[in-house]
Amino acid sequence: MILWNEKTAAEATGGKAQGRWRASRVEIDSRRIKPGDLFVALKGERFDGHAYVKDALAKGAVAAVVHATSPGWGGVATRSGAGGGCLIVSDTFKALEDLGRFARTRSRAKIVGVTGSVGKTGAKEMLRLALGAHGETFASGGNFNNHIGTPLSLANLPENAAFAVFEMGMNHAGEIAHLTKMVRPGIAAITNIEAVHMEFFASLDAIACAKAEIFEGMERDGIAVLNRDNAAYVPLAARARERGLAVVTFGEHAEADCRLLEYRAGRIKAGIHGKPLSYALAAMGRHWAATSLLTLAATHALGLDDEKTAGALAGFSEPEGRGRVLSLAGGITLVDDSYNASPPAMRAAFAKTAELWENSGRKGRKLAALGDMLELGKDAPSLHVGLAADIVQSGFDGVFTAGALMQHLHKALPQRLRAGHTAEAIQLLPLLSKELQAGDILLVKGSHGSGMHNLAKALGTTGEPTHAL
């Protein structure tokens, strides 16, 4: 499928095209270039993509978007006979945004935007799967949810997509407002508001206001999908209605439009606008049940068949690093939730691990390897200590910790649960290798910056995904 050629790209950006070319994808990382890509040479504080134009063209990029004044690309891209054209612009980052806006304008897709403190990527992936059962669906890749990832994803939006899902994240106020005005979603879903990124915000109310910026890119006939169980529901609903949006809710609350009635190890009974609906969900954990209700709320709002959506949900599996369950050699189960962490996400992971243990026949032990939760501000030490009660309540048999902040939790745990503490995440590997035995379930979780994903990778290199224990 051709997304861009020299004429449409020049029209979108106001740039000057050289050579004749057709591109099937837009890419900003020369290491990921595939034949047929359009390479955008971004210039950052620590790197300059112009230095990699030659590499991108050598790997099969059909053209490169370059600064008119940058000496880094040296005019190499003009040699169309050697397989490379170019698009010369005044600013490549602005050009990337222009490509994204142009792609959004020409698209007829019904677009869902997703944000929230935790669970954004999981919700986006579940929506991708569910909407895919109803028509051609595009979704932003990985966690491409910031000021670079969002326009890049938009620039790759196919013209013929019937649906599209875009994840939008932020660390500071004002960031989502900028993104949503590019995406212009018809439906905006907010997973929840929690004490995440407190390093950059004074209060939960401030976080809620920043997440509510997603409404600023919507038309007045848009729909806000909100978590009725979340403490921030009332101010979020008020903000949505102020902008003329309809509000649809999900959760366990008696007033939720899409309500969880019963949850048992992957089997869900729900009420969707008063109509009973039962379905299976391969991903275990009550938080995934909530995400499925968010998905049904959004698809129902689009006028799509609930039964068809529910049928698609049975095929959902957790994204990598977000609670994926792996069977390791020696009869050990790994719960890889290592992509990121916050207090509410930790508690959800504890509950999921306990649920898995219950369904495994209780033959082994429940163990956890936990890394620092970052960006929590001045309350970070106490928030780590606060996990101790949840760990005890969830019935863990031992907890390994890594990092300066997790040392606070280590000291707060009962002596019988202190399995070991190290300064770095990967240093837990020999301790775990020695301790783990058949039947054990091990949860690995921590913020990305804690390095717990490296530990999970080292443990799970030979692991196979599983949904049944």
C-alpha positions in Angstrom: 0.0 0.0 0.0 1.4 3.4 -1.0 0.9 6.1 1.7 3.0 8.9 0.3 4.6 10.1 -3.0 6.7 13.1 -3.7 3.6 15.2 -4.7 1.4 14.4 -1.6 4.3 14.8 0.8 5.3 18.1 -0.7 1.6 19.2 -0.6 1.4 18.2 3.1 4.6 19.9 4.2 5.1 22.8 1.8 8.5 21.2 1.1 10.4 20.8 -2.1 10.5 17.3 -3.5 13.4 15.9 -5.6 13.1 12.7 -7.5 10.0 10.6 -8.1 9.2 8.1 -5.3 6.4 6.3 -3.6 6.5 5.3 0.1 4.6 2.7 2.0 5.6 3.8 5.5 7.1 6.7 7.4 10.0 6.0 9.8 12.3 8.1 12.0 14.8 5.5 13.2 17.3 4.4 10.6 17.8 1.1 12.4 14.2 0.1 11.7 14.1 1.2 8.0 12.5 -1.3 5.6 12.4 -1.1 1.8 9.8 1.4 0.7 10.0 3.6 3.7 10.2 7.4 3.8 12.9 8.4 6.3 12.3 11.6 8.3 15.7 12.9 9.6 14.8 14.4 13.0 17.3 16.5 14.9 17.3 16.2 18.6 19.5 17.4 21.5 21.6 14.2 21.4 21.3 13.1 17.8 20.8 14.3 14.3 19.0 12.0 11.9 20.7 13.7 9.0 23.8 11.7 9.9 21.9 8.5 9.1 20.4 9.4 5.7 22.9 7.4 3.8 22.2 4.4 6.0 18.5 4.7 5.6 18.8 4.9 1.8 21.1 2.0 1.7 18.5 -0.1 3.6 15.9 0.7 1.0 14.3 4.0 2.0 12.8 5.6 -1.1 13.5 9.1 0.1 14.5 11.2 3.1 12.8 14.3 4.6 15.7 16.7 5.4 16.4 20.2 6.7 17.2 22.6 3.9 20.1 24.1 5.9 21.5 20.9 7.3 24.9 19.9 6.0 24.6 16.4 7.5 22.9 14.8 4.5 25.2 16.3 2.0 22.8 16.1 -0.9 23.0 12.3 -1.1 19.3 12.0 -1.3 19.1 13.8 -4.6 20.6 10.8 -6.3 17.3 9.3 -7.3 19.0 7.1 -9.7 20.7 5.4 -6.8 17.3 4.7 -5.2 16.9 7.8 -3.1 14.8 10.9 -3.4 14.3 13.7 -0.9 11.9 16.2 0.5 13.6 19.4 1.6 11.8 21.3 4.4 12.6 24.1 6.8 12.1 21.9 9.8 11.8 18.1 9.8 9.9 17.8 13.1 7.3 20.3 11.8 7.2 18.3 8.5 6.4 15.1 10.5 3.5 16.9 12.2 2.3 18.2 8.9 2.4 14.7 7.4 0.3 13.5 10.4 -2.2 16.3 10.1 -2.6 15.7 6.4 -3.1 12.0 6.8 -5.7 12.7 9.5 -7.6 15.1 7.2 -7.8 12.7 4.3 -8.8 9.8 6.5 -12.5 8.8 6.8 -11.7 6.4 9.8 -13.7 6.6 13.0 -11.0 7.4 15.5 -10.8 6.5 19.2 -8.2 8.3 21.4 -7.0 6.7 24.6 -5.3 8.2 27.6 -5.2 7.7 31.4 -2.7 7.2 34.2 -2.3 3.5 33.7 -3.5 0.9 31.2 -3.4 3.1 28.0 -1.4 0.7 25.9 -3.5 -2.3 27.0 -6.7 -0.5 26.2 -5.4 0.6 22.8 -4.4 -3.0 21.9 -7.7 -4.4 23.1 -9.5 -1.8 21.0 -7.4 -2.6 18.0 -8.4 -6.3 18.3 -12.1 -5.6 18.9 -12.4 -3.0 16.1 -10.6 -5.3 13.7 -13.5 -7.7 13.9 -15.7 -4.9 12.4 -13.4 -3.5 9.7 -9.9 -2.5 8.7 -8.3 -1.0 11.8 -5.1 0.9 12.4 -3.5 1.6 15.8 -0.5 3.5 16.9 2.5 1.2 17.4 4.0 0.2 20.8 3.8 3.1 23.1 4.1 5.8 20.4 2.0 8.3 22.4 4.1 11.4 22.8 5.0 14.5 20.7 7.0 12.4 18.2 5.2 9.1 18.3 1.7 10.5 17.8 2.4 12.4 14.5 4.5 9.5 13.3 1.6 7.2 13.9 -0.8 9.6 12.2 1.6 9.8 9.2 1.2 6.1 8.8 -2.6 6.1 8.9 -3.9 4.3 5.8 -6.5 6.1 3.8 -8.8 3.1 3.6 -8.9 2.3 7.4 -12.4 2.1 8.8 -11.2 2.6 12.4 -8.1 3.9 14.1 -6.9 4.0 17.7 -4.4 6.4 19.1 -2.8 6.4 22.5 -1.9 9.7 24.0 0.4 10.2 27.0 2.0 13.0 28.9 4.3 14.0 31.7 3.3 17.7 31.8 0.2 19.8 31.4 -0.4 20.9 27.8 1.1 17.9 26.1 -2.2 16.0 25.4 -3.9 19.2 24.2 -1.3 19.5 21.4 -1.7 15.8 20.5 -5.5 15.6 20.5 -5.8 18.5 18.2 -3.8 16.5 15.6 -5.7 13.2 16.2 -9.2 14.8 16.5 -10.8 11.7 18.0 -14.5 11.1 17.7 -14.4 9.0 20.9 -12.0 9.7 23.8 -11.5 7.0 26.4 -9.8 7.7 29.8 -8.8 4.5 31.6 -8.4 6.1 35.0 -6.7 8.9 37.0 -4.1 7.7 39.6 -1.1 9.0 41.5 1.3 8.7 38.5 3.9 11.3 37.4 3.4 13.1 40.7 7.0 14.4 40.2 5.5 16.8 37.7 2.0 17.5 39.2 0.9 19.0 42.5 -2.3 16.9 42.9 -4.6 14.2 41.4 -6.8 17.1 40.3 -4.0 18.5 38.3 -3.4 15.1 36.6 -7.2 14.9 35.9 -7.1 18.3 34.2 -4.1 17.3 32.1 -5.8 14.1 31.0 -9.1 15.9 30.2 -7.2 17.9 27.6 -8.0 15.0 25.3 -11.5 16.5 25.0 -10.0 19.7 23.4 -9.5 18.0 20.0 -13.0 16.7 19.7 -16.1 18.0 18.0 -19.2 18.8 20.0 -20.9 15.5 19.0 -18.1 13.4 20.3 -18.3 10.8 23.1 -16.2 10.6 26.3 -15.8 7.0 27.7 -15.0 7.3 31.4 -14.3 5.0 34.3 -17.4 5.2 36.7 -15.4 3.6 39.5 -12.6 6.2 39.4 -12.5 9.0 42.0 -11.9 11.5 39.2 -15.1 10.6 37.3 -17.2 13.5 38.5 -14.8 16.3 37.4 -13.9 14.5 34.2 -17.6 14.1 33.3 -18.2 17.7 34.1 -15.3 18.8 31.8 -16.6 16.6 29.0 -20.1 17.9 29.2 -18.8 21.5 29.3 -17.4 20.8 25.8 -20.7 19.4 24.6 -19.6 15.8 24.7 -21.9 12.8 25.5 -20.6 10.7 28.4 -20.6 6.9 28.4 -19.3 5.0 31.5 -17.8 1.6 32.4 -17.0 -0.1 35.7 -18.6 -2.0 38.6 -20.6 1.0 39.8 -24.3 0.5 39.8 -24.7 3.5 37.5 -22.1 2.4 34.9 -23.5 2.1 31.4 -21.2 -0.9 30.7 -21.2 -2.7 34.0 -19.2 -5.6 35.3 -21.6 -8.0 37.0 -19.4 -11.0 37.6 -15.8 -11.9 37.1 -14.3 -15.4 37.4 -10.9 -16.2 36.0 -11.4 -15.0 32.5 -15.2 -15.4 32.4 -17.2 -12.2 32.5 -20.8 -11.3 32.9 -21.7 -7.7 32.1 -24.6 -5.4 31.5 -24.1 -3.3 28.3 -26.6 -0.5 28.5 -28.9 -2.8 30.4 -28.5 -5.8 28.1 -26.8 -8.9 29.6 -23.6 -10.1 27.9 -21.3 -13.0 28.8 -17.9 -13.5 27.2 -14.5 -15.0 27.7 -11.3 -13.0 28.2 -8.0 -14.9 28.0 -6.1 -12.2 29.9 -6.5 -12.7 33.6 -7.0 -9.9 36.2 -9.9 -7.7 37.2 -8.1 -4.7 35.6 -8.3 -6.5 32.2 -12.0 -7.1 32.8 -12.4 -3.3 33.3 -10.4 -2.7 30.0 -12.8 -5.0 28.2 -15.7 -2.9 29.4 -14.0 0.2 28.2 -13.7 -1.5 24.8 -17.3 -2.5 24.7 -18.3 1.0 25.8 -16.4 2.5 22.8 -17.5 0.0 20.2 -21.1 0.3 21.3 -20.9 4.1 21.1 -19.7 3.5 17.5 -22.9 1.5 16.8 -21.1 -1.8 16.5 -22.5 -5.2 17.5 -21.7 -6.1 21.1 -21.7 -9.8 20.6 -19.2 -9.5 17.7 -17.0 -7.3 19.9 -17.2 -9.7 22.8 -16.3 -12.6 20.6 -13.1 -10.9 19.4 -12.1 -10.2 23.0 -11.5 -14.0 23.6 -8.4 -13.7 21.4 -6.8 -10.9 23.4 -3.4 -11.5 25.1 -1.5 -9.0 27.2 1.1 -6.8 25.4 4.7 -7.7 26.1 5.8 -6.5 29.5 2.3 -5.7 30.6 1.3 -8.8 32.5 2.0 -11.5 29.9 2.2 -14.9 31.4 5.1 -17.2 30.4 5.8 -20.8 31.2 9.5 -21.2 31.9 11.6 -24.4 32.0 11.3 -26.3 35.2 7.6 -25.7 35.7 8.0 -22.1 36.7 5.5 -19.4 35.7 6.6 -15.8 35.0 4.2 -12.9 35.1 6.1 -10.3 33.0 4.7 -6.9 34.0 8.0 -5.2 33.7 7.2 -2.4 31.3 6.2 0.1 33.9 4.9 0.6 37.4 2.9 2.8 39.7 1.2 2.1 43.0 -2.2 1.2 41.4 -0.5 -0.9 38.7 1.5 -2.8 41.4 -1.7 -3.6 43.3 -3.4 -4.8 40.2 -0.4 -7.0 39.4 -0.5 -8.5 43.0 -4.1 -9.4 42.5 -3.5 -11.0 39.2 -0.6 -13.1 40.5 -2.8 -14.2 43.4 -5.6 -15.2 40.9 -3.1 -17.2 38.8 -1.9 -19.0 41.9 -5.5 -19.9 42.9 -6.1 -21.3 39.4 -2.8 -23.2 39.4 -3.9 -25.6 42.1 -1.8 -23.8 44.8 1.1 -26.1 44.2 4.0 -23.7 44.4 4.8 -20.3 45.9 3.8 -16.7 45.0 7.0 -14.7 44.6 7.7 -11.2 43.4 10.7 -9.3 42.1 10.0 -5.6 42.3 11.9 -2.6 41.0 11.6 1.1 41.7 8.5 3.0 40.8 9.7 6.3 39.3 8.3 9.8 38.8 6.4 9.7 42.1 7.8 12.9 43.6 8.5 13.6 47.2 6.1 10.9 48.4 8.0 8.1 46.6 9.5 6.5 49.7 6.2 6.3 51.5 4.4 5.1 48.4 6.9 2.2 48.2 6.4 1.4 51.9 2.6 1.5 51.3 2.8 -1.6 49.1 3.8 -3.8 52.1 0.2 -4.2 53.3 -1.0 -5.2 49.8 1.8 -7.8 49.5 0.9 -9.4 52.8 -2.8 -9.3 51.9 -2.2 -11.0 48.6 -0.4 -13.9 50.3 3.0 -13.7 48.8 5.6 -16.1 50.0 8.7 -14.0 49.2 9.6 -10.6 47.7 12.9 -9.7 46.0 13.5 -6.0 45.6 16.0 -3.9 43.6 16.8 -0.2 43.7 17.1 2.6 46.2 13.4 3.3 46.4 12.5 -0.4 46.8 14.8 -0.6 49.7 12.1 1.3 51.7 9.7 -1.5 50.9 12.2 -4.2 51.7 12.7 -2.8 55.2 8.9 -2.4 55.7 8.1 -6.1 54.8 7.9 -8.7 57.5 11.2 -10.5 57.8 9.7 -13.8 56.5 9.0 -12.0 53.1 12.4 -10.4 52.6 13.8 -12.7 50.0 16.7 -10.4 49.0 17.6 -6.9 47.9 20.1 -5.6 45.3 21.1 -2.2 44.0 20.4 -3.1 40.3 17.6 -5.2 38.8 19.7 -7.6 36.9 21.7 -8.4 40.1 18.5 -10.3 41.2 19.1 -12.9 38.4 21.5 -15.2 40.3 19.3 -15.0 43.5 16.2 -15.9 41.5 17.9 -18.7 39.6 18.9 -20.3 42.8 15.6 -19.8 44.6 13.0 -20.7 41.9 11.5 -24.2 41.8 8.8 -26.1 40.1 5.3 -24.7 40.7 6.4 -21.2 41.6 4.7 -18.1 40.1 7.0 -15.1 39.9 5.8 -11.6 39.3 8.4 -9.2 37.8 7.4 -5.5 37.9 9.0 -2.1 38.0 9.2 1.2 36.1 11.0 1.0 32.8 13.9 3.1 34.2 14.4 0.5 37.0 15.7 -2.1 34.5 13.3 -4.8 35.6 12.5 -5.4 31.9 16.0 -6.6 31.5 15.6 -9.1 34.3 12.3 -10.4 32.8 14.0 -10.8 29.5 16.9 -12.7 31.0 14.4 -15.0 32.8 12.0 -15.4 30.0 14.2 -15.8 27.0 13.1 -19.4 26.5 9.6 -18.9 27.9 6.4 -19.6 26.0 3.2 -17.5 26.4 0.4 -19.3 28.2 -3.2 -18.6 29.2 -3.8 -21.7 31.3 -1.8 -23.0 34.2 
